């Protein structure tokens, strides 16, 4: 997964880098979204109430979780 706006592969939720332990480069947006919603990323669980994944480089909203 890359940011469509700038090409970055670093992302965060509410200021917390969610790519620190994971390399999303080879994942599709859908795979990342499904894993986030299923709580498969350790450091996402605490931030479950937030619904936007943003690019660390340009701050563009990459995924809106429902």
Secondary structure by P-SEA (a helix, b strand, c coil): ccccccccccccccccccccccccccccaaaaaaaaaacccccccccccccbbbbccccccccccc
